[in-house]
Amino acid sequence: MKKLEPVGNEFGTMKQPAPLDDLAGGLKAAPAQGLTAAEADMIARADAIVLFWKEVTRVSTFAGMVAEFIPEDAIRLVSLRLAPDSHPDFVRHVNGVADKALKGLTCNMAHERLDLAGQDAVADLPLTYDPAVGFTNESVLPYFDANLAALGYDLNAVDETFDAYGFSIDAIGRASEWTDAITGVIESPDQTTQRAYVYYIRLCLMPAR
């Protein structure tokens, strides 16, 4: 069975037949009685293809929503772990690192859900996230340290103002919620793909030009 390939168009990085609902529309208009077995099979096949692309579209739309949620959620999660009356410049810098961290966690988790064929398909494509953040508290904490130190902050002072460990717990939990919603595969008579693959190429890869 052919696997969905990451080739770009308005869909992001996938190709789809268009328009979806017209694919089976003409066949469905035919009277149900008197259909040959081949005609009935053709209608069932067209229905399955339409359902495939509708589910691909749904998952891709969900990934687009997650992309919009990430900056807002990063700011919200930082606010829960930040000392009151923190300097606005520091808050802005922490929010920026938190945005990158949450995006990286989310995409790293999605990448882990890809099968080997999916990982191979995206291996050399440009990313919209920094994979260096890893998956765990042990990787998120040094990620914050490195980024904030590069901005000139004293890490001891940072520790007194921002609870990066608490943020990492919250961010990992949030990214896991999104990732848990993209399990399983989407199948049609002609091709199959993982939901995680659709999600990953929409959220985590640069759009094809």
N, C-alpha and C positions, 0 to 999 in steps of 0.2 A: 504494500500500500504506500502510495507516495506521501512524503512528509511535506508539510507546508514550508515554503522557502522564504527567507527574508529578502524579498525584492521590493523596492520602494515604489509607492505611489501615494495618493491621498490618504490611504489607509494607514500610513506610517511606514511599515516595512513589510507589508504583505500585499499580495495581489488577490483580488476577489472578482468573481463574475458580477456584472452589473446589467440591469438592476436586479436585486435579489428576488423580489416578489414576482417579477415577470417570468422568472425561470420556469415555474410550474403553472403559472396562471392560465396559459393557453390550453394546456393539457387538462386542467381541472374543469374548464368550461365544457369539455366534451361530455356527452351523456355517460353515466356510469354503466348502464346496461349495454351489453354487446361489445365490450372491450375485449380484445384478445389478451392472452396472457402477457404477450410482449408489451402491449400498450399499458396494461395495469402495472407491469414492472417499471416501465418508463416513468409513470406518474409517481410511483413510490420512490424511485431513484431521485427524481427532481425534488420531491418533498424533503428527502434526506439531505440533499445538497443545500437547499434553502435553510433548513434548520441548522446545518453546520455553520453557515456563514452568519446567521443570526447570533449564534452562540459566540463565534469569534468576535463579532462586533460588540456583544455585551461585555466580554472580558476586556477587550481593548478600551471600551468606554470606562470600565471600572478602573483600569490602569491610569487613564487620563485623570480620573477623579482623585486617585491616590497622589498623582503628581501635584495636584492643586492642594491636597490636604497637608502634604509634607511640610512646607514652610510654616503654615499656620500651627500645625501640631508641634513643630520644633520650638516655636516661640512659647506656646502654652506650657510645654514640658519644662522648658528652661525656667519659666516664671515660678514653677512649683519648687525649684531647687536653688533659687537665687536669693541672696541676702537682701533685705529691704534697703532702699536708698543706695543701691549700687549705681556707679557712675554710668551715665547713658552710653558713653563710648564703649565701656566694658560690656554692657548689656548687648549692644549692637554686635560686637565681635563674638561674644559667646553665642548669640543667636545664629550668626553666620556659620560658625563651626558646627553647631547643633543641627542646622539644616543639612549640611554636608554629611554629618554623621548619620542622621535618620535616613537620608536617601541611600547612603552606602549600605547601611544595615538592611534596608528593604530590598535593594537589588541583589546584595550578596545572598540573602535568604532565597530569593527567587531563582538565582543562578544554581543554587544547590538543589533545587527541585527539578532542574532540567536533566533529561536523560543524556547519554553520551552523544547521541546524534544532535540533540539540541545544543549542547555545549560546543560541539565541533562547528555547528553552523554559525555560531556567534563569536567564535574564538578571536577572529581578527577584525571585528567591527568596532568602531569608536564608541566609547561609553559616555554616558551623561552623569556618571557618579564616580566616586573614589573608592575602589575596593579595599584600600588600606585600612579602613575602619574595622574590617573583620566582622565577627558575629557575636562576640562575647564581651562581658565586662572587662576582661583582661586585655582585650584589644581596643575597646572604646576609650578607656582611661588614658593610655599613652597617646592615642590619637588626639584627644583634647590637649594633653600636655604639649605635644609637638606643635600643634597649630597655634596655641596661645603663647607658647614660648617664642615662636617665630614672629609673633606680633609684639614682642618685647615685654610680656608680662612676667612678673615674679610668680613662680608656681606655688610657692608657700602662701603668698597673699591670695592667689586664686583659690586655693583650697579653703581659705577662711570665708570666701565670698560665694563660691559656687560649688554645689555638691554634684560633681561629675558622675560619681558612682550612682547616686540616686537617679540622675538623668538617664544613665545607661540602662538601668533596670526598666525604667518607664519606656524608653525608646525601643528596646528589644521586644518588650511586650506589645507595643503598638505595631511594629513591623511584623511580628508574628501573627497578629490578628489579620492583617492584610494578606499575608502569605497563605494562611490557612484557608482563605477563600478561593484559592486558585488550584486546587488539587484536581487530579483526574485528567482524562483526555476527551477531545472532541473528535468525532468520527463522521465521515461521509463515505459513500461508495468509492470515491476516488482518492481520498487523502485523510490523514489523521494528524492531529497535533495535540500537544499538551496545553492545558490552560496556562500553565506556568510559562510556556514559551511565548504565547501571545502576549501575556502580561509583561514579560521581560523585554521583548523587543519594542513594545510600546512605551514602557516606562524608563528603560535603562540604556537604550541605544540611541545614538544620534539619528535623526530622521534621514532617510536616503534623499539625495538631491537629484 
